[in-house]
Amino acid sequence: MFFNMLVFELRYFVRQPSFYITFLMFFIMAFFISSSSKFPLGGANVHMNSPFSIMLLTVTFCTLAMFLVVNFVASSAIRNSESKMDELVFSKPVNPVPYQAGRFFGSYIVVLIVFLSVPLGVFLGSQFGLLVGWLDSELIGPNKLMYYAAPYLYLAVPSLLVLSAIFNSVAVYFKTMMSVYVAAVVIFIVYQIAGVYFDDLAFRNIVVYADPFGSGSLIDLTRYWTVNDKNTEVLTLSGDLLVNRILWIVLGLAMFFSLGKLSNRIVAKKQKKQFKVSAFVQNKQAALISSAKNYKSAGVSTKSQLIMRSIFELKQVIFSAPFMILAGVSIVTLMIPLFAPIGAYGTTNWPITANMVNIISGISGLFLFVIIAFYSAELVWRERQSGMGDIVDSFPVHNSVFWVSKILALIAAISGLFLVGMILTITVQLFKGQFNLELGQYLFRIVYLSILPLIMLTVLAFFLQIISPNKYVGMGLFILYYIVQTVMDSYGFEHNMFHFSQSSSVPYSDINGYGHFLQAAHWYTLYWGALSLILAIVGFALWHRGPSQTLRTRLSMLRYNMSLKGQAIAVISALVFVGAGYNIYNNTRVLNEFTTSDEFQDKQISYEQQFAQYKDLALPMVTDVDLTVDIFPKKRALSAVAKIKFTNTSNEPISRVLISSPQHAKSWDVTMAGGKIVEKLPALYSAWFEFDQPLMPDEVREGQLSVTREHTGFTDSGSDTQLVANGTFINNLELLPSFGYNRGLQVADKFERRKHDLPELERAHKLEDSQYYTQSDFGAANGFINFKATVTTDESQFAITPGYLQSESVKDGRRTFVYEMDAPILNFYAVQSAELESKKVEHNGVNIEVYYHKNHAWNVDRMIESVQDSIDYFTQAFGPYQHKQLRIIEFPRYRSFAQSFANTVPYSESIGFVTDSRDESKIDLPYYVTAHEVAHQWWGHQVSGANVEGAAVMSETLSQYSALMVLEKRFGPEKLRKFLKYELDRYLMGRTGEAFEEMPLYKTQSQQYLHYNKGSVVMMAIYDRLGEKRLNNALKAFLNEFQYQSTPYPTTLDLLSYLKQDATQAEQSFIDDQFKYITLYELEMKEVSISDEADSDGFYSVTLNVEAVKQRADGQGEETEQPLDELIDIVLFSDDPENLLAEDFVIYSQKHQIVTGTNIIELKVKEKPLFAGVDPYVKLVDKDNVNNLAKF
């Protein structure tokens, strides 16, 4: 029976068109994804047919394959029930177990056969892409059978079995396909959302086992795979992946055998009891009928009908099982980001309304698309599918009642979901102590910016249903619209005029409110709203009424059904649509520039081809800046003039200078004594300046940089977020014209470079190239300058630049500030203007000021405390703070960073100011970020690196070390351990996506995962080896040697020589290992044991088995083993180190000599430990530090 039913199912589905259609669909998707470099699966250098790419694609398609399972397995499970054959089948002596199991496994095998299209598509697509030139030959590797077979067997086969068991059980239990569809949608959406919020370190151990598709285990297994690993490592069924596969297969089969109802018991349908009507009642009814009189029925207005019908339709939606399930799941998934750590380093933010609305909108998007797609079909086709269409159509009800009530019902249901989300987030706000609810922001952003676009989408969905022959075609058209909208950007259709119901983004800032962004949103709302109204009117005119009619027949009656009023409204809407479209086009493409990604890349290519030959041209060096800036915040306008002195520090005359234009400038100019601009190239953001008489070496001249920055109309994208009504923040590189070749305009993608015959990208000058030692890493024209500035702004705002306030005055509604520095600073400064609160304290002769939004005072004291602690520690460790003040100024959340200028630190409202720091077990983000930025006053402003590889080590790595020392002093080594775990994870993750080549730390090429994340771990490891005093003395000597020096600027070679000065030979080797090589460790606490009883002296015997390996990697991640013989921490804990709050939990901590291979360590301790760890404080770059701990 089992085999017969299995073969029957195979034969049945192989004859179905859906078998071939789904096979072709999956094949085409896999084919085109694998044939183009537009879809890099594993990173820039990972082969499209690599084992990793095939694994990733397999897991991705497994989630899509849910709908394959629904089509084949679930439909097979309830085919007898839907065709009313179940009672007939089970009237025979059929053994239900082999019968239903045969059908199940037969349909499951069909799914597996269809899924073979994915590896086939990858194989043929990658070869086709290479053949037609869509893929670079470097992106194609060898084709090996196990590359394709392992992901299919270990990922697809078990995952599809689990899905098949789940959906088979749902189908058999509920006996409706609707229940299966809902289950599939719920699983798909929850899976997508959970994947976003559960990537934090704290959740990874859960995700490894909780993921039914195995992607959590796969991601954990491959998390730190390098490019070489991704291109060569074949997936193996072991470890956590094996446990995950077994766990879910068991759960799936258990569900199949328990809920799958493997029995032939047929539940008889309840029959309604038939009551016989008595003769008396029949005679009474006959008498009433015979004496009936004709009464004129009281008319019911169309308005009343519309209200009653809308309520009826709304009930049909909200009380249906699918809606309640989707609504319930959406609420549950909304809870995840409300309580999950979504900030940096596992931190959480205060539940301010701006964040709450973003969460509601972000979570609801996919759910609401599904609801609109499904319920637009159900509402339009319900009466006809139930056989009641002709009866309902015979009612004396106007078509508008049917059409409008159904649309209103769905809109009301959607609005209800937002209302529930709003109530939930407000409850969370109150629960977490945030009482500034800003209900107006809730209503405006949710109704206008979220619900209104969804209303337009609802109208579109209804229109597509009206023009479709059945609801499935309508749903297909709506899904097709969604897919087309998603991929349009890749083909140059990036403008929002091509994206139905969408508009330019409207970010909200507590400091600047909605700013200037609403203007574009208003016009797009008018534009798409007019089109939606046209669709609604046409859809109404095409409404099905009476006997079924073709679309052509209904189109012939379009004018008649629209009526004159409808036609007039449609014409007016068309005029509004065209007028609004013209205005949008004029603003975004005529008054302002709009550039697609491809157009911008073309400009980059032209820029390189024309100017790359001049990148080493000698440039004037600015030595003095006298800046005047007039800011008009409400107009979003400014004018700036910088009077400069400049000199030629090179050994050759300068006759011409390449100028880069400032950002968002309406007009700009450069005047320098003895020359003029001879050619402007606005398309390439450049100009040529020529001297009449060359600027000779050491010659000093004067000049002027001027710019006018105004904004007319609105943009579609790329809006100016630096010059705003409240919270202007612009640095000089953005504000003024700059000298020299702009490396930021180079094409970064190496395959695009190769395609356009551009040379290999040089991300930084070689460390050994001494000709660049006289250039700062800020650029060849930027050194130390004498600086003063005069800034005017509105009377209600303050203005700040680096420097000391010399005077402040008010005249004619304008406030003027004059600043001047008392010593040279880097040619890197900013201008800010805002209306904010302030808090000022004095600490050891330094004035500390924090300017902040009135509702963001939570962490101001923490920032001040961090400034105080940092200045004290850095002064003692490295030397005195060079200024008499330090100011922190909050700026709008449009940019998320803090940046250190001379005695001035602009600080985004989105990172430290709104962090919820009440949980003392978490990393204090505001304290750490502030310490890092203060450290830049030493590392970056007192010492600046040369314009070669490794320059960021002098600024960022040393600032990281300095900040972490302050962090450790304030919070202890336990908090530092938690921070370093995040840093190690970020480094190991960063190297997996390296687009070119991982460099050793001392040669970092603007690779943040190196000089930030790896730099933190490495510097703390050197601190552990040398000790605080020796390391700080070395850094102090280095700073004293190169403080404010520019001839030459220091390099990492200089830094390393100072670090090694007082180090032993072993310590010097360790420093080289960490800086000059890509050194990795594999340390594992393999086994631990402890005696049951203490000996006569009260000591417990502890035996530890430590496995250790040391490796070096090249730039692509290929590793070679190195001999290991180092002192490494061995620590015994009385509690879980993840929960440590103090050193009291440490029973034993000593360094032991660890060598390659097995190390047996025997200890005697007075107290029984609970955990043992090797390098538990993350002092080494260990590729898997999870297994560094073991429990006794």
C-alpha positions, -999 to +999 in steps of 0.1 A: +000+000+000+028+024+010+047+020-023+016+020-044+004+053-029+039+068-032+040+060-069+005+072-074+013+106-059+045+109-081+025+101-112-003+124-103+019+155-098+042+148-127+012+152-149+002+185-133+013+218-150+022+231-115+051+206-113+067+221-144+058+257-137+073+256-102+104+238-114+109+264-141+103+293-116+129+281-091+153+273-119+150+307-135+155+325-101+185+305-092+199+308-128+197+346-129+209+352-094+240+331-101+247+346-135+252+382-125+276+400-102+247+423-092+237+396-066+270+389-047+260+360-025+289+356-001+309+388-006+329+406-032+355+379-038+334+348-032+328+326-062+292+325-075+295+287-076+314+284-043+302+259-016+292+289+005+272+306-022+254+274-029+247+269+008+234+304+012+212+301-019+199+267-007+188+281+026+172+311+010+152+290-014+142+267+014+122+295+029+105+301-005+100+264-009+073+266+018+049+275-010+061+244-029+052+223+001+018+239+003+012+233-034+022+196-033+022+181+002-007+201+018-029+198-013-023+160-014-032+158+023-067+172+019-074+162-018-098+135-007-116+158+017-120+186-008-132+163-035-156+146-010-138+112-015-126+106+020-157+088+032-157+066+001-120+058+004-122+048+040-153+028+035-129+002+022-106-019+044-077+005+039-048+005+064-045+043+071-008+043+081+008+031+048-020+048+028-014+083+042+023+079+047+027+068+011+008+099-001+029+121+022+062+108+011+052+107-025+043+144-025+075+151-004+096+135-031+079+157-057+090+187-037+126+174-036+126+168-074+113+204-080+140+217-056+167+201-077+161+230-100+180+253-076+215+236-077+209+230-115+201+267-119+233+277-100+255+255-121+241+265-154+236+302-144+272+307-133+286+291-164+262+312-186+272+344-168+309+337-174+301+329-211+283+361-218+305+384-197+281+391-169+306+375-144+343+381-141+363+349-145+377+355-110+341+349-097+339+314-110+356+285-092+358+248-099+326+228-100+326+198-077+297+175-070+299+178-032+296+216-035+261+211-048+252+178-031+261+187+005+238+217+008+210+198-009+213+167+013+221+185+046+200+216+043+172+212+017+162+176+023+157+179+061+142+214+059+117+203+033+108+172+053+101+194+084+080+218+064+061+190+047+053+174+081+042+207+095+019+217+066+006+182+062-004+182+098-021+216+096-039+205+064-051+172+079-061+188+112-080+218+098-090+203+064-087+237+046-061+251+024-067+285+039-053+273+072-022+261+054-017+294+036-020+313+068+005+290+085+030+294+056+027+332+057+030+333+095+062+311+095+077+331+066+071+365+082+081+355+117+113+339+103+122+371+084+116+394+113+133+372+139+164+369+117+168+407+120+165+410+158+181+378+170+216+383+155+229+397+187+255+377+206+231+371+234+207+351+212+230+331+190+230+299+211+192+299+209+190+305+171+214+277+164+188+252+175+155+271+171+158+277+133+138+250+114+157+258+082+191+252+097+203+287+086+210+297+122+234+267+126+248+274+091+255+311+099+271+301+132+292+275+115+303+299+087+302+332+107+339+337+106+347+320+073+372+339+052+370+343+015+392+313+011+370+292+034+339+303+015+354+292-018+368+259-006+351+245+025+324+218+019+295+217+043+297+188+068+268+174+088+283+177+123+282+197+155+253+221+160+240+216+125+237+179+130+218+185+163+196+210+146+187+187+118+179+157+141+159+179+165+137+194+137+132+161+119+121+145+151+097+174+159+084+174+123+077+136+123+062+137+158+038+164+145+030+143+114+022+112+134+003+130+162-017+157+143-016+140+110-044+117+122-032+084+107-065+067+111-095+059+090-119+073+115-144+095+096-163+120+117-199+121+106-211+156+098-238+169+121-272+171+105-295+198+114-327+185+130-356+188+107-388+201+123-421+194+108-444+224+105-477+219+121-510+222+101-520+250+124-490+271+115-493+264+078-530+275+079-521+306+099-494+316+074-518+311+045-543+334+061-517+360+067-506+359+031-541+361+017-548+392+038-515+409+031-517+445+021-493+465-001-473+490+019-448+514+004-414+504+019-395+530+037-365+538+017-330+533+031-305+560+020-273+551+002-254+565+031-270+542+056-265+513+033-228+522+030-224+523+068-242+490+073-224+473+045-190+486+057-196+473+092-206+440+077-175+438+055-153+448+084-166+420+105-160+396+077-123+407+077-114+411+114-134+381+127-119+357+101-094+332+114-066+343+089-068+379+100-068+371+137-038+349+132-019+374+112-028+402+136-018+381+166+015+373+150+022+409+140+016+419+176+039+392+189+066+402+165+062+438+174+072+429+209+106+416+198+122+449+189+105+466+218+125+445+242+154+432+222+188+450+224+189+470+191+217+494+200+255+490+196+272+465+219+239+449+231+225+482+245+189+494+243+175+529+237+149+549+256+115+542+240+112+577+225+082+581+202+104+586+171+118+551+176+085+536+185+068+548+153+097+535+133+093+500+149+055+500+142+061+509+105+090+485+101+072+455+116+039+460+099+051+464+063+053+428+052+023+417+072+001+444+057+012+436+022+000+400+028-032+412+043-039+436+014-031+410-012-052+383+004-082+403+016-086+424-015-091+391-033-115+378-007-136+409-004-140+413-042-147+377-050-164+364-018-201+366-030-193+351-064-173+322-050-200+314-025-226+313-052-244+343-037-232+368-063-264+370-084-286+372-053-266+400-037-264+418-070-302+418-072-305+440-041-315+476-046-281+488-037-259+511-057-225+498-070-207+524-050-219+508-018-204+475-026-171+490-039-165+516-013-176+495+017-152+467+008-123+492+005-133+510+036-135+477+055-100+467+046-086+502+054-104+501+088-089+467+095-054+480+086-059+511+107-070+490+136-037+471+135-018+503+137-040+514+166-032+482+184+005+487+177+003+523+189-014+512+222+012+485+227+041+508+221+026+535+244+022+508+271+059+499+267+069+535+269+050+540+302+063+507+315+099+518+308+094+552+323+090+573+292+061+596+298+066+621+270+043+602+246+040+628+218+006+616+206+006+641+178+037+625+163+021+591+166-011+603+148+007+622+120+034+597+112+012+567+114-019+581+096-002+604+070+031+586+064+021+550+069-016+544+066-022+568+036+003+550+013-013+517+024-047+531+014-032+537-021-019+502-022-053+489-012-069+507-040-043+493-064-049+458-051-087+461-055-083+475-090-061+446-101-087+422-087-114+440-107-096+436-140-086+400-133-107+369-144-103+354-109-088+362-075-057+342-080-047+362-111-054+394-092-032+383-063-005+372-088-006+407-104-003+424-070+027+401-061+042+408-095+039+445-088+057+440-055+085+421-072+089+447-100+090+475-075+117+457-056+140+451-086+134+484-105+162+502-087+187+477-101+177+487-136+179+525-132+143+532-121+153+547-088+132+578-088+101+577-066+079+587-095+082+551-106+074+536-072+037+536-066+025+552-033+061+559-023+078+592-016+111+606-005+120+595+030+108+617+059+131+610+088+121+625+121+145+642+145+135+654+180+159+683+174+148+693+139+113+677+137+103+668+102+125+695+088+123+702+051+115+666+042+077+671+043+075+692+012+084+664-011+062+640+008+032+664+003+037+665-034+042+627-037+011+622-017-009+644-041+007+627-071+000+591-060-033+601-044-046+615-076-036+583-095-052+562-067-084+581-070-085+575-108-080+538-102-108+538-076-132+555-100-123+532-129-124+502-106-159+512-095-170+516-131-157+481-139-174+465-108-189+430-115-227+433-113-251+406-125-241+377-148-203+373-153-189+396-179-155+398-195-132+427-190-137+438-226-175+439-221-172+460-189-147+483-206-172+490-233-196+502-206-170+523-187-182+558-196-218+549-188-209+534-154-187+562-145-214+589-149-207+625-156-197+632-120-173+603-120-158+613-153-153+649-140-136+637-109-114+614-130-104+642-153-096+665-124-076+638-108-057+632-140-049+669-142-038+669-106-017+638-113+000+654-143+004+687-125+019+672-094+041+650-116+054+680-135+061+698-102+080+668-088+100+664-120+108+702-121+120+701-084+139+669-085+154+670-119+155+706-130+159+727-099+179+700-082+201+672-094+190+636-095+216+609-104+210+572-106+235+547-093+246+539-128+249+575-138+270+583-107+293+553-115+297+567-150+308+600-135+332+582-112+347+564-142+351+596-161+366+613-131+392+587-127+400+585-164+405+622-165+421+631-132+438+600-118+470+609-135+472+641-114+466+624-080+503+630-069+503+666-082+519+689-056+494+711-038+493+743-018+493+738+020+469+759+039+485+775+070+459+801+081+421+802+080+399+832+088+364+819+083+332+839+081+299+820+079+264+835+077+238+808+085+201+813+078+186+782+094+149+788+085+158+793+048+184+765+049+209+788+034+244+801+042+273+820+027+308+813+037+341+830+030+375+816+042+404+839+039+435+817+037+472+818+037+489+789+018+524+778+010+542+753-011+558+727+011+570+706-018+603+708-037+588+718-070+569+747-083+531+745-084+515+758-116+480+743-115+457+729-088+428+705-092+399+718-071+370+696-058+337+714-055+319+716-021+287+697-015+252+711-022+267+745-033+247+768-054+278+787-063+315+787-052+348+802-061+385+800-054+407+830-056+445+828-049+471+855-055+486+852-089+461+829-105+425+820-114+401+792-122+404+784-159+380+756-162+350+743-142+337+708-147+305+706-127+295+672-141+327+658-124+325+681-093+359+696-102+377+726-116+412+736-127+430+765-111+462+779-128+488+803-114+501+830-137+534+826-119+540+792-104+539+790-066+576+783-056+587+761-028+583+778+006+565+808-010+535+821+010+505+837-007+470+846+003+436+836-012+399+831-006+375+803-007+338+813-010+306+794-012+269+801-013+246+773-002+209+776-009+181+752-014+153+756-039+124+733-040+130+697-029+149+666-039+139+630-046+169+616-027+203+628-014+188+657+005+211+680+024+210+669+060+239+691+071+223+725+067+189+723+085+165+745+104+178+733+138+210+714+142+232+725+113+265+706+114+290+709+085+327+703+084+351+722+063+356+694+038+319+695+031+315+733+033+344+746+012+362+738-020+392+715-014+425+710-032+436+678-049+424+645-063+393+632-045+398+595-037+362+593-026+351+596-062+369+564-073+351+533-083+354+508-054+342+476-070+372+458-084+352+439-110+336+472-123+371+487-124+383+457-145+353+459-167+361+496-175+399+491-178+407+510-147+439+501-128+437+482-095+424+504-068+450+518-044+431+523-012+461+539+006+497+547-002+522+520+006+536+522+041+571+521+028+566+550+004+583+578+022+573+605-003+539+606+015+554+610+050+551+648+047+513+645+041+487+642+068+462+613+065+436+641+061+451+648+027+481+664+010+468+700+014+457+696+051+481+702+079+481+723+110+465+758+107+460+790+126+422+793+129+396+819+137+360+822+127+330+846+128+296+829+126+262+845+124+229+828+129+193+834+140+190+851+174+174+821+190+203+798+181+239+795+192+268+788+168+299+769+176+332+762+159+365+750+174+381+778+193+375+801+222+346+825+222+360+860+219+327+879+216+289+874+212+265+900+200+229+904+188+218+928+161+187+929+139+176+894+149+210+880+142+234+866+167+272+868+160+299+846+175+336+852+171+360+823+179+398+821+178+422+793+186+453+800+207+474+774+190+475+756+156+450+729+150+444+704+122+428+718+091+397+699+101+369+719+117+331+722+118+304+748+120+273+741+141+241+761+148+212+750+169+188+758+196+195+734+225+198+733+263+232+732+279+250+720+310+284+734+320+309+723+346+345+732+354+370+704+360+407+710+368+408+742+348+388+727+318+354+740+310+331+711+300+299+719+282+272+696+268+245+710+245+215+687+242+178+686+233+156+693+262+141+658+262+175+640+259+190+648+293+193+612+304+230+607+297+244+642+300+259+636+334+274+603+322+291+622+293+304+648+316+317+621+340+334+604+310+350+636+299+364+642+334+377+607+338+392+607+303+410+640+306+424+629+340+436+595+328+450+607+295+468+636+311+484+614+336+492+586+311+502+606+279+505+642+287+484+674+293+452+682+275+460+710+251+428+730+255+409+748+282+375+736+272+357+706+257+322+709+242+298+681+232+270+693+208+240+671+199+230+671+162+200+655+144+198+617+139+202+620+101+238+608+107+248+583+134+283+591+147+303+613+170+333+632+156+361+649+174+373+683+163+397+705+183+380+709+217+346+703+201+327+670+197+295+669+176+275+639+188+244+624+171+211+621+189+207+585+177+237+570+195+245+582+231+219+607+240+189+583+238+207+552+251+190+536+281+219+531+305+199+521+336+209+484+333+243+483+349+251+448+335+252+463+300+280+483+284+277+521+291+277+533+255+275+570+262+305+568+286+326+547+261+318+568+230+326+600+248+359+586+261+368+575+226+361+610+212+380+627+240+410+604+233+411+618+198+423+651+213+456+633+218+454+606+191+445+625+159+448+661+170+482+661+188+496+632+167+484+627+132+496+598+110+513+601+076+492+596+045+501+559+041+488+525+052+482+522+089+474+559+095+442+550+112+461+531+139+475+563+152+441+579+155+415+552+159+433+522+174+451+543+200+418+561+208+401+527+213+429+516+237+427+549+256+389+547+259+390+511+270+415+519+298+391+545+311+362+520+307+382+494+327+391+518+354+355+529+358+337+495+354+362+468+359+376+440+338+343+421+336+327+449+316+358+452+295+355+414+287+320+419+275+331+448+253+360+429+238+338+399+229+318+423+207+349+437+192+364+403+185+331+392+169+330+424+147+365+418+136+360+382+127+328+391+109+344+420+091+372+400+076+346+376+060+333+404+038+366+419+028+363+432-008+400+432-016+425+419+009+428+418+046+459+436+057+479+432+089+468+458+114+498+480+110+489+484+073+452+489+076+437+507+046+407+524+060+394+490+070+373+497+101+371+461+113+409+463+116+418+496+132+386+497+154+376+462+163+408+442+159+428+472+172+408+470+205+417+434+211+453+437+200+460+468+222+445+452+252+466+421+246+497+442+245+485+460+276+482+426+292+518+416+282+536+449+289+515+462+317+498+496+320+529+515+330+553+503+303+527+506+276+516+541+286+552+552+289+559+540+254+529+558+240+538+590+259+573+589+245+558+584+210+535+613+215+562+636+228+584+627+198+557+634+171+534+660+188+522+685+163+549+673+139+544+674+102+579+669+087+575+640+087+543+627+101+547+594+120+538+559+107+530+527+124+567+517+120+575+545+144+548+535+167+560+498+168+595+509+175+583+528+206+561+498+217+592+475+216+617+498+233+614+483+268+599+450+258+616+416+261+624+396+230+593+374+236+572+405+240+586+420+208+577+389+189+542+390+203+538+427+192+550+418+157+526+388+157+497+410+165+505+440+143+526+427+114+508+394+108+473+381+107+476+359+137+448+337+149+443+313+178+422+282+184+420+277+221+396+252+236+390+241+272+385+205+261+379+187+294+377+197+331+375+177+362+377+183+400+381+161+430+349+154+450+365+161+483+392+184+495+425+169+506+438+172+542+451+207+535+417+218+523+426+220+486+406+206+456+425+190+427+416+205+394+426+190+360+422+209+328+428+198+293+435+227+269+438+222+232+457+250+214+466+259+178+482+291+164+478+301+128+487+328+104+465+338+075+471+356+042+450+384+028+424+359+014+422+339+046+443+309+038+458+297+070+491+280+079+499+266+113+526+283+135+544+269+165+527+281+197+546+286+230+531+315+249+519+325+283+480+325+283+455+331+310+439+302+328+411+313+351+387+294+374+353+310+382+328+304+409+300+314+386+292+318+349+316+345+335+288+358+314+271+370+346+302+384+363+298+418+380+330+418+401+363+400+405+350+382+436+339+354+413+375+346+403+390+318+423+422+314+404+439+334+376+474+328+364+492+327+331+504+292+320+528+282+292+506+269+264+520+250+235+505+236+203+483+206+209+472+191+242+481+209+274+472+192+308+471+216+336+468+205+373+458+230+399+451+231+437+425+255+448+407+262+481+373+267+466+353+246+442+351+263+408+320+262+386+337+272+353+372+271+338+384+293+310+414+297+288+419+333+277+384+341+291+391+379+290+395+379+252+431+390+250+438+370+219+422+368+185+405+334+190+383+323+161+359+305+185+360+319+220+328+302+229+346+270+236+372+288+258+349+281+287+339+248+302+316+239+331+327+214+358 
